[in-house]
Amino acid sequence: MKWFKKEEGVSTVCTLVENYAKEYAKEYAKAQMVNAAKLLIKKDFSDEEISTITQLSIEEIKALHNS
Protein backbone atom coordinates (compact mmCIF):
# COMPACT_ATOMS: atom_id res chain seq x y z
CA MET A 1 0.00 0.00 0.00
CA LYS A 2 2.88 2.37 0.57
CA TRP A 3 3.60 2.34 -3.16
CA PHE A 4 0.12 3.69 -3.96
CA LYS A 5 0.63 6.58 -1.57
CA LYS A 6 3.66 7.76 -3.52
CA GLU A 7 3.30 10.12 -6.47
CA GLU A 8 3.65 7.44 -9.16
CA GLY A 9 1.16 5.20 -7.40
CA VAL A 10 -1.47 7.94 -7.30
CA SER A 11 -0.84 8.73 -10.94
CA THR A 12 -1.17 5.07 -11.91
CA VAL A 13 -4.43 4.65 -10.03
CA CYS A 14 -5.82 7.86 -11.55
CA THR A 15 -4.93 6.64 -15.03
CA LEU A 16 -6.58 3.27 -14.39
CA VAL A 17 -9.75 4.94 -13.10
CA GLU A 18 -9.84 7.35 -16.06
CA ASN A 19 -9.45 4.48 -18.54
CA TYR A 20 -12.19 2.50 -16.81
CA ALA A 21 -14.52 5.52 -16.85
CA LYS A 22 -13.92 6.09 -20.56
CA GLU A 23 -14.58 2.45 -21.39
CA TYR A 24 -17.72 2.41 -19.25
CA ALA A 25 -18.99 5.58 -20.94
CA LYS A 26 -18.48 4.01 -24.38
CA GLU A 27 -20.32 0.85 -23.37
CA TYR A 28 -23.15 2.85 -21.80
CA ALA A 29 -23.52 5.05 -24.88
CA LYS A 30 -23.56 1.98 -27.14
CA ALA A 31 -26.28 0.37 -24.98
CA GLN A 32 -28.35 3.54 -25.21
CA MET A 33 -28.01 3.61 -29.00
CA VAL A 34 -29.09 -0.04 -29.17
CA ASN A 35 -32.15 0.75 -27.06
CA ALA A 36 -32.96 3.74 -29.27
CA ALA A 37 -32.57 1.58 -32.38
CA LYS A 38 -34.99 -1.01 -30.98
CA LEU A 39 -37.57 1.72 -30.45
CA LEU A 40 -37.03 3.08 -33.94
CA ILE A 41 -37.42 -0.40 -35.40
CA LYS A 42 -40.79 -0.68 -33.68
CA LYS A 43 -41.76 2.68 -35.21
CA ASP A 44 -40.92 1.34 -38.70
CA PHE A 45 -37.94 3.59 -39.42
CA SER A 46 -35.73 2.30 -42.21
CA ASP A 47 -32.41 0.69 -41.34
CA GLU A 48 -30.62 3.57 -43.04
CA GLU A 49 -32.49 6.15 -40.96
CA ILE A 50 -31.76 4.23 -37.78
CA SER A 51 -28.10 3.99 -38.70
CA THR A 52 -27.92 7.74 -39.29
CA ILE A 53 -29.63 8.51 -35.99
CA THR A 54 -27.81 5.99 -33.79
CA GLN A 55 -24.47 5.62 -35.61
CA LEU A 56 -24.92 1.84 -35.49
CA SER A 57 -23.96 -0.15 -38.57
CA ILE A 58 -26.61 -1.59 -40.85
CA GLU A 59 -25.41 -5.08 -39.82
CA GLU A 60 -25.92 -4.26 -36.13
CA ILE A 61 -29.41 -2.97 -36.88
CA LYS A 62 -30.32 -6.05 -38.91
CA ALA A 63 -29.19 -8.21 -35.98
CA LEU A 64 -31.55 -6.25 -33.73
CA HIS A 65 -34.47 -7.13 -35.99
CA ASN A 66 -33.90 -10.77 -35.10
CA SER A 67 -33.44 -10.26 -31.36
Residue pairs with C-beta under 8 A, 6 or more apart in sequence:
3 9
4 10
4 12
4 13
33 54
33 55
33 56
34 54
34 56
34 60
34 64
36 53
36 54
37 50
37 53
37 54
37 56
37 60
37 61
37 64
38 64
40 49
40 50
40 53
40 54
41 50
41 61
41 64
41 65
45 53
47 58
47 61
47 62
48 58
50 56
50 61
51 57
51 58
51 61
54 61
